[in-house]
Each structure stands twice: as C-alpha cells, then as structure tokens.
Amino acid sequence: MTRTLKDPTREKTADRLLKSSANKFYDPDVDIDWDAPLVEGKRYIPEYRSSLYGTDLWDRLSDEQRIELGKHELASIATTGLWFEILLMQMLLKEVYEQDPTSSHAQYALTEIADECRHSTMFARMADRVGCPAYGPVPWLRQLAKLMPTISYGPARYGAILVAEEVLDRLQREQMNDPEIQPLVRMVNRIHVLEEARHVTFAREEVTRGMAKLSKAEVPYQRFTIALVSYFVTRAFINPGVYKAVGISPREGVRTALNNPHWQETVRFGGEKIMPFLQENGLVGAPGMQLWRKSFLLPAR
C-alpha cells in the first residue's frame, strides 16, 4: 500500500464531513414507508422536465400518458444515477486502496461509499415500487463505462463525479418540495439531496486541490476526459425504452428529445451550478468543447 503524507487542510475537511455524516444520515429501509400507496393523479416529475415537453409528440399524449411517461423517465434517471454511483464507488475504492487508512480523508471516502450503497438500494427500490424496470444506460454504454475507473484520474475523476451528482441534485432540489409530486419520490429526493451535499463538498475540494498540482501537459487529457464522461452521463439520463411505455417509437422518442429545446434547457438548468465551478478551475476547454456542447451543459454556438 502506498502511504501518503496527511494533508492538514484535507484532513480538516474530512473530519468535518465525518462529524456531519455521524450526526445526520438516513437509512432508506427505515426512513421511507415503502408500503404507503402511491397517490392517484400525482406526478413523478414536473411536466416541464419531461424530455418530450413542448413537442408534437407531447401534445398527442393524454394526461394519463404524460404521467406514465414521467414515471418511466423518473425510473430511467434514478437507475442511471444508480449505475453512476456504482462507478463512483469503484473509483473511491481505488483512491482508498492507495491511501493511509488511518487518515480522515480515507475514512470519509469509505463513509461516502457507505452512503452511496444506501442510495443505490434506494433508487432501485423506488423504480421497483413505482412499477418500472431498471432502465439504466443502454447496453453498449454500460460496457464502455467499465473503462472509466481505469482511464480517469485526478481532478477529471472528481469533476465527472460532480457533473453526475450536481445535475441530479439540482433537479431533485426543485422537486422535493413540490406538492404535485408523489410523496415517495419527494422523500427519496430529500434524502439524496441532504447526503449528497457532503459528497459535493468533498469532490469540489479535490478538484481545486488536484488542478493546483496538475502539470500543463496533463490539462488537455483532463479536459477531454471530463467532457467525454459528462457527455455520456447526460445522454444516459433517458433510456429509449421509456417512450415505448406510452406507445412511442424509441427511435422517434430519442430523436425528438435530443432536438427538443425544452429538454436541452433542462440539462443546462441541471448544470448551472457545477459548470461555472469547472470553468473557474480550468477543466472546461479544448479539446473537449464540442462534447460539452453536445452534452447540452453548455449552449451551442
């Protein structure tokens, strides 16, 4: 095992996050009433956050079909989040493997892994409870993503984690207090938002610290890696199968969603907090700009 010197600043942050984790955490198996009935007529996501909102396909759907589509889109995003959290846990375990386990930094990383285990279970149970399959990413992307823990390192690794976490967090914060959303969904969102706040603090400091130590020669690789991962993350949010659930051709649904200004704006809304941070720290730039624009996290020229 490679032992690294304990960074005092890093340790101070980790100590604070460990105390916060001990004082306030949730167990979804206990804190969520999984047997409570779903509320008839309540939505699973706001209408205007649907990938088809504002399109001709949306106009052809009945209100019941719109609610059903939102339910499947919720399950798609949740199980895609689950997939990314599994990748995140792999990456954090690689970090811990190389660190001094007596450090607060390593111990907080292990604590975060424990949080993510509970979140993954929670997302899976929610998809099952609302009666949807575990969509996740399409099969080819699921296979390709196995490379991520190997090809990513340093600030790009933590930056990609932030993109996935903060885009989802922004959407969940908007929905967790919305009385029109199913109570089960609101509670899942509330738990995830509260615990992810600690994870975001941890990852943001790692990005800032990592970029300060990065050589100029490494910057292009870091920029390309985070742009590539972010592109695939945002494209994975909606599985083609969700459209089939309401009688829409998956191919037509995907094409319509990707060309839908409302959906593109939803993705940009999700990235409004994280993108300025990544830009300020130098992780957004050539050679990844085309991928950032195709991800919808940055507007097209």
C-alpha positions, -999 to +999 in steps of 0.1 A: +000+000+000+013+035-009+012+057+021+009+094+015+015+122+040-016+135+056-026+169+042-037+191+071-063+210+050-076+178+035-078+162+069-097+192+084-124+190+057-127+152+061-130+155+099-159+180+095-176+158+069-172+127+091-189+145+120-217+157+098-222+121+085-224+108+120-249+135+131-273+133+102-278+103+079-308+083+066-314+046+063-339+043+034-351+009+046-363+025+079-369+062+070-391+056+039-425+039+041-422+017+011-457+002+017-475+035+015-498+037-015-489+059-044-512+089-048-535+087-078-531+117-101-498+129-086-469+132-110-434+117-107-416+146-123-428+181-132-443+181-167-419+208-180-389+185-170-401+157-193-378+151-223-408+155-247-424+185-232-433+212-258-431+188-288-457+174-311-453+140-295-461+156-261-492+173-275-506+139-287-503+123-252-533+123-228-527+135-193-526+099-181-499+091-207-479+121-196-479+110-160-469+075-172-441+088-193-429+109-163-429+078-141-407+059-166-384+089-170-380+091-133-371+054-132-346+059-160-328+088-143-328+070-110-314+038-123-288+057-144-279+075-112-275+041-095-252+030-124-230+060-120-229+057-082-216+021-087-188+035-109-182+062-083-178+036-055-153+018-077-133+050-082-134+059-045-122+024-036-092+028-059-084+060-041-087+044-007-066+015-018-036+038-023-041+059+009-033+056+046-065+041+061-058+059+093-063+093+076-096+111+080-096+115+042-096+078+035-122+072+062-145+098+048-141+082+014-153+049+029-182+067+046-192+082+013-191+047-002-215+035+025-238+064+017-237+055-020-246+019-012-277+030+005-286+055-023-282+028-049-305+005-030-330+034-025-331+042-062-335+005-071-364+001-046-381+033-059-380+021-095-395-012-084-421+004-062-435+026-090-436-005-113-408+004-137-378-017-149-343-008-141-335+011-172-300+024-166-278+032-196-281+013-229-261-019-230-232-006-251-227+024-228-228+001-197-200-019-212-180+011-223-183+027-188-163-001-173-132+017-186-140+049-166-123+039-133-092+030-153-089+060-177-099+087-153-078+101-125-072+133-105-094+164-110-112+150-140-124+120-120-138+141-092-151+166-118-171+139-136-185+128-103-196+164-096-214+166-130-234+135-124-242+144-088-249+181-092-271+178-123-293+152-105-291+173-072-304+204-090-334+186-104-342+169-071-340+201-051-366+216-074-389+186-069-385+176-033-409+203-020-433+203-050-467+192-037-477+180-071-450+152-070-456+118-054-447+118-017-424+087-021-404+105-048-401+137-028-388+117+002-362+099-019-351+132-034-349+148+001-326+121+014-304+121-016-300+159-016-291+161+021-264+134+019-251+145-015-243+179-001-214+164+018-202+144-012-202+176-033-181+195-008-156+166-007-153+164-045-151+201-051-121+204-028-105+175-046-109+192-079-095+225-067-066+208-050-059+185-080-059+213-106-034+233-085-010+203-087-016+194-123+012+199-149+003+219-181+009+188-202-019+169-183-045+196-187-058+186-222-063+150-211-081+160-180-104+184-200-111+157-227-118+130-201-143+150-181-161+163-212-164+128-226-178+113-194-202+143-190-215+138-225-223+102-218-238+109-184-263+135-198-272+113-228-278+083-205-304+101-184-332+090-208-333+054-219-351+048-253-373+023-236-392+049-217-410+061-249-422+026-257-441+026-224-465+052-238-467+038-273-440+060-289-412+045-311-380+046-291-361+059-321-386+087-326-387+095-289-349+098-286-346+119-318-374+142-306-359+146-271-324+154-284-338+181-306-362+195-280-351+229-268-370+223-235-350+192-227-318+208-236-326+237-213-335+212-185-300+197-188-284+232-188-305+240-157-291+209-140-256+221-148-260+258-138-241+254-105-214+230-115-203+244-149-191+278-136-171+259-109-154+236-135-147+266-158-131+286-130-109+257-122-097+252-158-114+219-165-136+232-193-117+239-225-101+224-256-101+197-266-134+189-250-156+219-261-176+201-288-185+173-263-196+199-237-220+215-263-233+181-274-240+173-238-263+204-236-244+215-204-231+244-225-252+262-252-244+256-288-227+284-306 
